[in-house]
Amino acid sequence: MEYDLDTLEQYAVELGFTVSRRSAEELVVEVGGAHLVFSNRADHGHDGIVYFEGTSWHEHGRFFLPIGGSGECLECDELDVVRGLRMGDILILEQFENDRFTDRWLVHRSEKRDFSYMQPGEETRIRRLSE
C-alpha cells in the first residue's frame, strides 16, 4: 500500500503541522521537533514506509498500534496517524541510554507497556504533542 502523499500533505497542513516535500515520493511532517517521513520510494518495495529520521523504527503500509494489554491492535492509515498525533491519541515514545538518545517511535495512548526489562541507565519518555 502506497501512501497518498498529496492528501496527507493537505490534511497535515490543515491540522497545523509543518510539512515539506523532499520529492514526489517523500513527505516530511514535523512532529514535536522530530521529522516523521512518509515515503513511497521504489527502493522500499511495494508498500510505503514511514520512519522517524535518524532512528531504526519504521512501519510499512498500514499501522498496527497495540492498545490495551490483550494483544489487540488499532489499524491506522497515514491520515489516522497525523490526526491521532494532533488529537493526542497517538504519542511519541523516545528511548535513551545513559542520557543518549537511541530511538523514537509511535504508540497509542492506551497501550500497556511492560517496563520490567529496563536496565540501569535506560530511560523512556512518552510525550503528547502540544496543541
KEMIDREN-232868 format. One record per atom (N, C-alpha, C, CB): residue number from 1; atom name; x, y, z. Coordinates in Angstrom, 1 decimal, padded with zeros to 4 digits, always signed. Atoms other than C-alpha are relative to their C-alpha. Glycine has a CB too. Example, Ala and Ser with C-alpha at 12.3 -4.5 7.8 and 13.67 -1.06 7.14 Angstrom:
<pts>
    n  atom       u       v       w
    1     N  +000.9  -001.2  +000.0
    1    CA  +012.3  -004.5  +007.8
    1     C  +000.9  +001.2  +000.0
    1    CB  -001.0  +000.0  +001.2
    2     N  -000.9  -001.1  +000.0
    2    CA  +013.7  -001.1  +007.1
    2     C  -000.8  +001.1  +000.8
    2    CB  +000.4  +000.5  -001.4
</pts>
This chain:
<pts>
    n  atom       u       v       w
    1     N  +000.8  -001.2  +000.0
    1    CA  +000.0  +000.0  +000.0
    1     C  +000.9  +001.2  +000.0
    1    CB  -001.0  +000.0  +001.2
    2     N  -000.8  -001.2  +000.0
    2    CA  +001.5  +003.3  -001.0
    2     C  -000.9  +001.1  +000.7
    2    CB  +000.3  +000.5  -001.5
    3     N  +000.7  -001.1  -000.6
    3    CA  +000.6  +006.5  +000.9
    3     C  -000.4  +001.0  -001.0
    3    CB  +001.0  +000.6  +001.1
    4     N  +000.5  -001.1  +000.8
    4    CA  -001.5  +009.2  -000.6
    4     C  +000.7  +001.3  +000.5
    4    CB  -001.6  +000.1  +000.0
    5     N  -000.8  -001.1  -000.6
    5    CA  +001.1  +011.9  +000.0
    5     C  -000.6  +001.4  -000.3
    5    CB  +001.4  +000.0  -000.6
    6     N  +000.6  -001.3  +000.3
    6    CA  -000.8  +014.7  -001.7
    6     C  -001.1  +000.3  +001.0
    6    CB  -000.6  +000.0  -001.4
    7     N  +001.1  -000.2  -001.0
    7    CA  -003.9  +014.2  +000.5
    7     C  +000.6  +000.1  +001.4
    7    CB  -000.9  -001.2  +000.0
    8     N  -000.7  -000.1  -001.3
    8    CA  -001.6  +013.6  +003.6
    8     C  +000.6  +001.4  +000.2
    8    CB  +001.0  -001.1  +000.1
    9     N  -000.6  -001.4  -000.1
    9    CA  +000.2  +016.9  +002.9
    9     C  -001.1  +001.0  +000.3
    9    CB  +000.8  +000.3  -001.3
   10     N  +001.1  -001.0  -000.2
   10    CA  -003.0  +018.9  +002.6
   10     C  -000.6  -000.2  +001.4
   10    CB  -001.1  -000.2  -001.1
   11     N  +000.6  +000.3  -001.3
   11    CA  -004.5  +017.2  +005.7
   11     C  +000.9  +000.4  +001.2
   11    CB  -000.4  -001.4  +000.1
   12     N  -000.9  -000.4  -001.1
   12    CA  -001.4  +017.7  +007.9
   12     C  +000.1  +001.5  +000.1
   12    CB  +001.4  -000.6  -000.3
   13     N  +000.0  -001.5  -000.1
   13    CA  -001.3  +021.4  +007.0
   13     C  -001.3  +000.5  +000.6
   13    CB  +000.2  +000.6  -001.4
   14     N  +001.3  -000.4  -000.6
   14    CA  -005.0  +021.7  +007.9
   14     C  +000.0  -000.2  +001.5
   14    CB  -001.1  -000.8  -000.7
   15     N  -000.1  +000.3  -001.5
   15    CA  -004.2  +020.2  +011.3
   15     C  +001.1  +000.8  +000.7
   15    CB  +000.3  -001.5  +000.2
   16     N  -001.0  -000.9  -000.6
   16    CA  -001.4  +022.7  +011.8
   16     C  +001.4  -000.5  +000.0
   16    CB  -000.4  +000.3  +001.4
   17     N  -001.4  +000.5  +000.1
   17    CA  +001.7  +020.6  +011.1
   17     C  +000.8  +000.8  -001.1
   17    CB  +000.0  -001.5  -000.3
   18     N  -000.9  -000.5  +001.1
   18    CA  +004.7  +022.0  +009.2
   18     C  +000.4  -001.2  -000.8
   18    CB  +001.3  +000.7  +000.7
   19     N  -000.4  +001.1  +000.9
   19    CA  +005.4  +019.8  +006.2
   19     C  +000.9  +000.5  -001.1
   19    CB  -001.3  -000.6  -000.6
   20     N  -000.8  -000.4  +001.2
   20    CA  +007.9  +019.7  +003.4
   20     C  +000.1  -001.3  -000.9
   20    CB  +001.4  +000.4  +000.5
   21     N  -000.1  +001.1  +001.0
   21    CA  +008.3  +017.6  +000.2
   21     C  +001.5  -000.1  -000.4
   21    CB  -000.9  +000.2  -001.2
   22     N  -001.4  +000.3  +000.5
   22    CA  +011.7  +016.1  -000.5
   22     C  +000.0  -000.3  -001.4
   22    CB  +000.7  -001.1  +000.8
   23     N  +000.2  +000.5  +001.4
   23    CA  +010.4  +014.7  -003.7
   23     C  -001.4  -000.3  -000.2
   23    CB  +001.0  -001.2  -000.4
   24     N  +001.4  +000.4  +000.2
   24    CA  +007.2  +013.5  -005.3
   24     C  -000.3  -001.3  +000.8
   24    CB  -000.2  -000.3  -001.5
   25     N  +000.2  +001.2  -000.8
   25    CA  +007.8  +010.3  -003.3
   25     C  +000.2  +000.1  +001.5
   25    CB  +001.0  -001.0  -000.6
   26     N  -000.2  -000.1  -001.4
   26    CA  +008.6  +011.7  +000.1
   26     C  -000.6  +001.3  +000.6
   26    CB  +001.5  -000.1  +000.3
   27     N  +000.6  -001.1  -000.7
   27    CA  +006.8  +013.9  +002.6
   27     C  +000.5  -000.1  +001.4
   27    CB  -001.6  -000.1  +000.0
   28     N  -000.5  -000.1  -001.4
   28    CA  +008.2  +015.1  +005.9
   28     C  -001.0  +000.8  +000.8
   28    CB  +001.5  +000.6  +000.1
   29     N  +000.9  -000.7  -000.9
   29    CA  +005.9  +016.0  +008.8
   29     C  +000.8  +000.3  +001.3
   29    CB  -001.3  -000.8  +000.2
   30     N  -000.7  -000.4  -001.2
   30    CA  +007.4  +017.9  +011.7
   30     C  -000.9  -000.3  +001.2
   30    CB  +000.5  +001.4  +000.1
   31     N  +000.8  +000.3  -001.2
   31    CA  +006.1  +016.4  +015.0
   31     C  +000.9  +000.1  +001.2
   31    CB  -000.6  -001.5  -000.2
   32     N  -000.7  -000.2  -001.3
   32    CA  +007.4  +017.7  +018.3
   32     C  +001.5  +000.0  -000.1
   32    CB  -000.3  -001.2  +000.9
   33     N  -001.4  -000.1  +000.1
   33    CA  +010.8  +018.6  +017.0
   33     C  +000.7  -001.1  -000.8
   33    CB  +000.7  +000.2  +001.3
   34     N  -000.6  +001.1  +000.8
   34    CA  +011.3  +015.4  +015.0
   34     C  -000.6  -000.1  -001.4
   34    CB  -000.3  -001.4  +000.8
   35     N  +000.5  +000.1  +001.4
   35    CA  +010.8  +014.6  +011.3
   35     C  -000.5  -001.4  -000.2
   35    CB  +001.2  +000.3  -001.0
   36     N  +000.7  +001.3  +000.4
   36    CA  +008.3  +011.8  +010.5
   36     C  -000.1  +000.0  -001.5
   36    CB  -001.4  -000.1  +000.7
   37     N  -000.1  +000.0  +001.5
   37    CA  +009.0  +010.8  +006.9
   37     C  -001.0  -001.1  -000.5
   37    CB  +001.4  -000.3  -000.4
   38     N  +000.9  +001.0  +000.8
   38    CA  +006.3  +009.1  +004.7
   38     C  +000.6  -000.1  -001.4
   38    CB  -001.5  +000.5  +000.0
   39     N  -000.7  +000.2  +001.2
   39    CA  +007.9  +007.6  +001.7
   39     C  -000.6  -001.1  -000.9
   39    CB  +001.5  -000.4  +000.2
   40     N  +000.4  +001.0  +001.0
   40    CA  +006.8  +005.8  -001.5
   40     C  +001.1  -000.3  -000.9
   40    CB  -001.3  +000.5  -000.7
   41     N  -001.2  +000.3  +000.9
   41    CA  +010.3  +005.4  -002.9
   41     C  +000.0  -001.4  -000.5
   41    CB  +001.3  +000.4  +000.7
   42     N  +000.0  +001.4  +000.6
   42    CA  +010.6  +002.4  -005.2
   42     C  +001.0  -000.9  +000.7
   42    CB  +000.4  +000.1  -001.4
   43     N  -000.9  +000.9  -000.7
   43    CA  +013.6  +001.1  -003.2
   43     C  -000.5  -000.5  +001.3
   43    CB  +001.3  +000.7  +000.2
   44     N  +000.6  +000.5  -001.2
   44    CA  +011.3  +000.5  -000.3
   44     C  -001.0  -001.1  -000.3
   44    CB  -000.7  +001.1  +000.8
   45     N  +001.0  +001.1  +000.4
   45    CA  +009.2  -002.1  -002.2
   45     C  -001.3  +000.5  -000.4
   45    CB  -000.1  -001.0  +001.2
   46     N  +001.4  -000.4  +000.4
   46    CA  +005.5  -002.1  -002.9
   46     C  -000.7  +000.8  +001.0
   46    CB  -000.8  -001.2  -000.3
   47     N  +000.6  -000.7  -001.0
   47    CA  +004.5  -000.7  +000.4
   47     C  +000.7  +001.3  +000.3
   47    CB  -000.1  -000.8  +001.3
   48     N  -000.7  -001.2  -000.5
   48    CA  +005.1  +002.8  +001.6
   48     C  +000.7  -000.3  +001.3
   48    CB  -001.1  +001.2  +000.2
   49     N  -000.6  +000.2  -001.3
   49    CA  +007.3  +003.2  +004.6
   49     C  +000.0  +001.4  +000.7
   49    CB  +001.5  -000.5  -000.2
   50     N  -000.1  -001.2  -000.8
   50    CA  +007.2  +005.7  +007.4
   50     C  +001.0  -000.2  +001.1
   50    CB  -001.4  +000.3  +000.7
   51     N  -001.0  +000.1  -001.1
   51    CA  +010.0  +006.4  +009.9
   51     C  +000.3  +001.4  +000.5
   51    CB  +001.3  -000.7  -000.6
   52     N  -000.6  -001.2  -000.6
   52    CA  +011.5  +009.0  +012.2
   52     C  +001.4  +000.1  -000.5
   52    CB  -000.1  +000.0  +001.6
   53     N  -001.4  -000.2  +000.5
   53    CA  +014.6  +010.4  +010.6
   53     C  +001.0  -000.2  +001.1
   53    CB  +000.1  +001.4  -000.6
   54     N  -001.1  +000.3  -001.0
   54    CA  +017.7  +009.2  +012.4
   54     C  -000.3  -001.1  +001.0
   54    CB  +000.3  +001.2  +000.7
   55     N  +000.4  +001.1  -000.9
   55    CA  +016.0  +006.2  +014.0
   55     C  -000.1  -001.3  -000.8
   55    CB  -001.3  +000.3  +000.8
   56     N  +000.2  +001.3  +000.7
   56    CA  +015.7  +002.5  +013.2
   56     C  -001.5  -000.4  -000.1
   56    CB  +000.8  -001.1  +000.8
   57     N  +001.4  +000.4  +000.0
   57    CA  +011.9  +002.4  +013.9
   57     C  -000.6  +000.4  -001.4
   57    CB  -000.8  +000.7  +001.1
   58     N  +000.8  -000.2  +001.2
   58    CA  +009.7  +002.1  +010.8
   58     C  -001.2  -000.9  -000.1
   58    CB  +000.9  -000.2  -001.2
   59     N  +001.2  +000.8  +000.3
   59    CA  +006.4  +000.8  +009.6
   59     C  -000.2  +000.0  -001.5
   59    CB  -001.3  +000.6  +000.7
   60     N  +000.4  +000.2  +001.4
   60    CA  +005.3  -000.5  +006.2
   60     C  -001.5  +000.0  -000.2
   60    CB  +000.7  -001.2  -000.7
   61     N  +001.4  +000.0  +000.2
   61    CA  +001.9  +000.3  +004.8
   61     C  -000.8  +000.5  +001.1
   61    CB  -000.4  -001.4  -000.4
   62     N  +000.9  -000.4  -001.1
   62    CA  -000.9  +000.5  +007.4
   62     C  +000.7  -000.2  +001.3
   62    CB  -001.3  -000.8  -000.1
   63     N  -000.6  +000.0  -001.3
   63    CA  +000.0  +001.0  +011.0
   63     C  -000.9  -001.0  +000.9
   63    CB  +000.0  +001.4  +000.7
   64     N  +000.7  +000.9  -001.0
   64    CA  -001.0  -001.6  +013.7
   64     C  +000.6  +000.4  +001.4
   64    CB  +000.2  -001.5  -000.3
   65     N  -000.4  -000.5  -001.3
   65    CA  -000.7  +000.1  +017.1
   65     C  -000.6  -000.8  +001.1
   65    CB  -000.3  +001.5  +000.2
   66     N  +000.6  +000.7  -001.1
   66    CA  -001.1  -002.1  +020.2
   66     C  -000.8  +000.9  +000.9
   66    CB  +001.1  -000.7  +000.8
   67     N  +000.8  -000.7  -001.0
   67    CA  -003.9  -001.0  +022.5
   67     C  -000.4  -001.0  +001.1
   67    CB  -001.3  +000.6  -000.7
   68     N  +000.3  +000.8  -001.1
   68    CA  -004.7  -002.3  +025.9
   68     C  +001.1  -001.0  +000.3
   68    CB  -001.3  -000.8  -000.2
   69     N  -001.0  +001.0  -000.3
   69    CA  -002.8  -005.4  +027.1
   69     C  -000.3  -001.4  -000.5
   69    CB  +000.2  -000.1  +001.5
   70     N  +000.5  +001.3  +000.5
   70    CA  -004.6  -008.2  +025.3
   70     C  +000.5  -000.4  -001.3
   70    CB  -001.5  +000.0  +000.0
   71     N  -000.5  +000.3  +001.4
   71    CA  -002.7  -008.2  +022.0
   71     C  -000.8  +000.7  -001.1
   71    CB  +000.0  -001.4  -000.2
   72     N  +000.8  -000.7  +001.0
   72    CA  -005.4  -006.1  +020.3
   72     C  +000.7  +001.2  -000.6
   72    CB  -001.4  +000.5  +000.7
   73     N  -000.7  -001.1  +000.6
   73    CA  -004.2  -003.6  +017.8
   73     C  -001.0  +000.9  -000.7
   73    CB  +001.0  -000.5  -001.1
   74     N  +000.8  -001.0  +000.8
   74    CA  -005.7  -000.4  +016.2
   74     C  +000.7  +000.1  -001.3
   74    CB  -000.1  +001.3  +000.8
   75     N  -000.5  -000.2  +001.3
   75    CA  -005.3  -000.3  +012.5
   75     C  -000.2  +001.4  -000.5
   75    CB  -000.7  -001.0  -001.0
   76     N  +000.1  -001.4  +000.4
   76    CA  -004.5  +003.1  +011.1
   76     C  +000.7  +000.2  -001.4
   76    CB  +000.8  +000.9  +001.0
   77     N  -000.7  -000.4  +001.3
   77    CA  -003.7  +004.7  +007.7
   77     C  +000.8  +001.3  +000.4
   77    CB  -001.0  +000.2  -001.2
   78     N  -000.9  -001.2  -000.2
   78    CA  -001.4  +007.7  +007.3
   78     C  -000.8  +001.2  +000.5
   78    CB  +000.7  +000.4  -001.3
   79     N  +000.8  -001.1  -000.5
   79    CA  -004.3  +010.2  +007.8
   79     C  -000.4  -000.2  +001.5
   79    CB  -001.3  +000.1  -000.9
   80     N  +000.3  +000.3  -001.4
   80    CA  -005.3  +008.4  +011.0
   80     C  +001.1  +000.4  +001.0
   80    CB  -000.4  -001.5  +000.2
   81     N  -001.2  -000.3  -000.8
   81    CA  -001.7  +008.8  +012.3
   81     C  +000.1  +001.5  +000.3
   81    CB  +001.2  -000.6  -000.7
   82     N  -000.2  -001.5  -000.3
   82    CA  -001.5  +012.6  +011.8
   82     C  -001.1  +000.5  +000.8
   82    CB  +000.2  +000.8  -001.3
   83     N  +001.2  -000.4  -000.8
   83    CA  -005.0  +013.0  +013.2
   83     C  +000.2  -000.4  +001.5
   83    CB  -001.3  -000.6  -000.5
   84     N  -000.2  +000.5  -001.3
   84    CA  -004.1  +010.8  +016.2
   84     C  +001.1  +000.8  +000.7
   84    CB  +000.4  -001.4  -000.1
   85     N  -001.1  -000.8  -000.6
   85    CA  -000.9  +012.8  +016.8
   85     C  -000.6  +001.3  +000.5
   85    CB  +001.1  +000.2  -000.9
   86     N  +000.5  -001.3  -000.3
   86    CA  -002.8  +016.1  +016.8
   86     C  -001.0  -000.1  +001.1
   86    CB  -000.7  +000.6  -001.2
   87     N  +001.0  +000.1  -001.0
   87    CA  -005.7  +014.8  +018.9
   87     C  +000.5  -000.6  +001.4
   87    CB  -001.1  -000.9  -000.5
   88     N  -000.6  +000.6  -001.2
   88    CA  -003.4  +013.1  +021.5
   88     C  -000.3  -001.5  +000.2
   88    CB  -000.5  +000.8  +001.1
   89     N  +000.3  +001.4  -000.1
   89    CA  -004.5  +009.5  +020.8
   89     C  +001.3  -000.8  -000.3
   89    CB  -001.1  -000.4  -000.9
   90     N  -001.2  +000.6  +000.4
   90    CA  -001.1  +008.7  +019.3
   90     C  +001.1  +000.9  +000.7
   90    CB  +000.2  -000.1  -001.5
   91     N  -001.0  -000.7  -000.8
   91    CA  +002.0  +009.6  +021.4
   91     C  +001.4  -000.4  -000.6
   91    CB  +000.0  -000.4  +001.5
   92     N  -001.3  +000.2  +000.5
   92    CA  +005.7  +009.8  +020.7
   92     C  +000.8  -000.6  +001.2
   92    CB  +000.7  +001.3  -000.5
   93     N  -000.8  +000.6  -001.0
   93    CA  +007.9  +007.4  +022.7
   93     C  +001.5  +000.1  -000.4
   93    CB  -000.4  -001.5  +000.2
   94     N  -001.4  -000.1  +000.2
   94    CA  +011.6  +008.1  +023.0
   94     C  +000.8  -000.8  +001.0
   94    CB  +000.4  +001.5  +000.0
   95     N  -000.8  +000.9  -000.8
   95    CA  +014.3  +005.8  +024.3
   95     C  +001.4  +000.6  +000.1
   95    CB  +000.1  -001.4  -000.6
   96     N  -001.4  -000.5  -000.3
   96    CA  +017.6  +006.9  +025.9
   96     C  +000.7  -001.0  +000.8
   96    CB  -000.1  +001.4  +000.8
   97     N  -000.9  +000.9  -000.8
   97    CA  +020.6  +005.0  +027.3
   97     C  +001.1  +000.9  +000.5
   97    CB  +000.5  -001.2  -000.8
   98     N  -001.0  -000.9  -000.6
   98    CA  +022.8  +006.9  +029.7
   98     C  +000.0  +001.4  -000.6
   98    CB  +001.4  -000.6  -000.2
   99     N  +000.3  -001.3  +000.5
   99    CA  +021.3  +010.2  +028.6
   99     C  +000.2  +000.2  -001.5
   99    CB  +000.8  +001.0  +000.8
  100     N  -000.2  -000.1  +001.5
  100    CA  +022.0  +009.4  +024.9
  100     C  -001.3  -000.5  -000.7
  100    CB  +001.3  -000.8  -000.4
  101     N  +001.2  +000.4  +000.8
  101    CA  +019.0  +009.3  +022.5
  101     C  +000.4  -001.2  -000.8
  101    CB  -000.5  +001.2  -000.9
  102     N  -000.3  +001.2  +000.8
  102    CA  +018.7  +005.9  +020.9
  102     C  -001.1  -000.4  -001.0
  102    CB  +000.2  -001.2  +000.9
  103     N  +001.0  +000.4  +000.9
  103    CA  +015.3  +005.5  +019.3
  103     C  -001.3  +000.8  +000.3
  103    CB  -000.3  -001.5  +000.0
  104     N  +001.3  -000.7  -000.1
  104    CA  +011.8  +007.0  +018.7
  104     C  -001.0  -000.7  -000.8
  104    CB  +000.1  +001.6  -000.4
  105     N  +001.1  +000.6  +000.7
  105    CA  +008.5  +005.5  +017.7
  105     C  -001.3  +000.5  +000.5
  105    CB  +000.1  -001.5  +000.0
  106     N  +001.4  -000.4  -000.4
  106    CA  +004.7  +006.0  +017.9
  106     C  -000.6  -001.1  +000.8
  106    CB  -000.8  +000.3  -001.3
  107     N  +000.8  +000.9  -000.8
  107    CA  +002.5  +004.4  +020.5
  107     C  -001.4  +000.5  +000.1
  107    CB  +000.6  -000.3  +001.3
  108     N  +001.4  -000.4  -000.4
  108    CA  -001.3  +004.5  +021.2
  108     C  +000.0  +000.3  +001.4
  108    CB  -001.0  -001.0  -000.5
  109     N  +000.1  -000.4  -001.4
  109    CA  -002.2  +006.2  +024.4
  109     C  -000.5  -001.0  +001.0
  109    CB  -000.8  +001.3  +000.1
  110     N  +000.6  +001.1  -000.9
  110    CA  -004.0  +003.1  +025.7
  110     C  +000.9  -001.2  +000.0
  110    CB  -001.4  -000.3  -000.4
  111     N  -000.9  +001.2  +000.0
  111    CA  -001.1  +000.7  +025.1
  111     C  +000.5  -000.2  +001.4
  111    CB  +001.2  +000.2  -001.0
  112     N  -000.6  +000.4  -001.3
  112    CA  +000.0  -001.2  +028.2
  112     C  +001.5  -000.4  -000.3
  112    CB  -000.8  -001.1  +000.7
  113     N  -001.4  +000.3  +000.2
  113    CA  +003.8  -001.2  +028.4
  113     C  +000.6  -000.8  +001.2
  113    CB  +000.8  +001.3  -000.2
  114     N  -000.7  +000.8  -001.0
  114    CA  +006.0  -003.7  +030.4
  114     C  +001.4  +000.6  +000.2
  114    CB  +000.0  -001.5  -000.4
  115     N  -001.2  -000.6  -000.3
  115    CA  +008.9  -001.9  +032.0
  115     C  +001.0  -000.9  +000.8
  115    CB  -000.1  +001.3  +000.6
  116     N  -000.7  +000.9  -000.9
  116    CA  +010.2  -004.9  +033.9
  116     C  +001.4  -000.4  -000.6
  116    CB  -000.7  -001.3  +000.3
  117     N  -001.3  +000.3  +000.6
  117    CA  +013.1  -005.4  +031.4
  117     C  +000.9  +001.2  -000.1
  117    CB  -000.3  -000.6  -001.4
  118     N  -000.9  -001.2  +000.1
  118    CA  +014.6  -001.9  +031.7
  118     C  +001.2  -000.3  +000.8
  118    CB  -000.7  +001.2  +000.5
  119     N  -001.4  +000.2  -000.6
  119    CA  +018.3  -001.9  +032.5
  119     C  +000.4  +001.3  +000.6
  119    CB  +001.0  -000.5  -001.0
  120     N  -000.5  -001.2  -000.5
  120    CA  +020.2  +000.6  +034.6
  120     C  +000.5  +001.0  -001.1
  120    CB  +001.1  -000.2  +001.0
  121     N  -000.4  -001.0  +001.0
  121    CA  +020.7  +003.8  +032.6
  121     C  -001.0  +000.2  -001.1
  121    CB  +001.3  -000.3  -000.6
  122     N  +001.0  -000.1  +001.1
  122    CA  +017.7  +003.2  +030.3
  122     C  -001.1  +001.0  +000.5
  122    CB  -000.6  -001.3  -000.3
  123     N  +001.1  -000.9  -000.2
  123    CA  +015.1  +005.9  +030.1
  123     C  -001.0  +000.0  -001.1
  123    CB  +000.6  +001.5  +000.3
  124     N  +001.0  +000.0  +001.0
  124    CA  +011.8  +006.0  +028.3
  124     C  -000.8  +001.3  +000.3
  124    CB  -001.0  -001.2  +000.1
  125     N  +000.8  -001.2  -000.1
  125    CA  +010.0  +009.3  +027.6
  125     C  -001.2  -000.2  -000.9
  125    CB  +000.8  +001.3  -000.3
  126     N  +001.2  +000.1  +000.9
  126    CA  +006.4  +009.3  +026.3
  126     C  -000.6  +001.4  +000.1
  126    CB  -001.0  -001.1  +000.5
  127     N  +000.5  -001.4  +000.0
  127    CA  +005.1  +012.7  +025.2
  127     C  -001.2  +000.1  -001.0
  127    CB  +001.1  +000.9  -000.3
  128     N  +001.1  -000.4  +000.9
  128    CA  +002.0  +014.1  +023.6
  128     C  +000.3  +001.4  -000.6
  128    CB  -001.4  +000.1  +000.8
  129     N  -000.3  -001.3  +000.6
  129    CA  +002.2  +016.9  +021.1
  129     C  -000.9  +001.1  +000.6
  129    CB  -000.3  -000.1  -001.5
  130     N  +000.8  -001.1  -000.5
  130    CA  +001.0  +020.3  +022.3
  130     C  -000.9  +000.4  -001.2
  130    CB  +000.9  +001.2  +000.5
  131     N  +001.0  -000.4  +001.0
  131    CA  -002.0  +021.8  +020.5
  131     C  +000.4  +001.3  -000.6
  131    CB  -001.3  +000.1  +000.6
</pts>
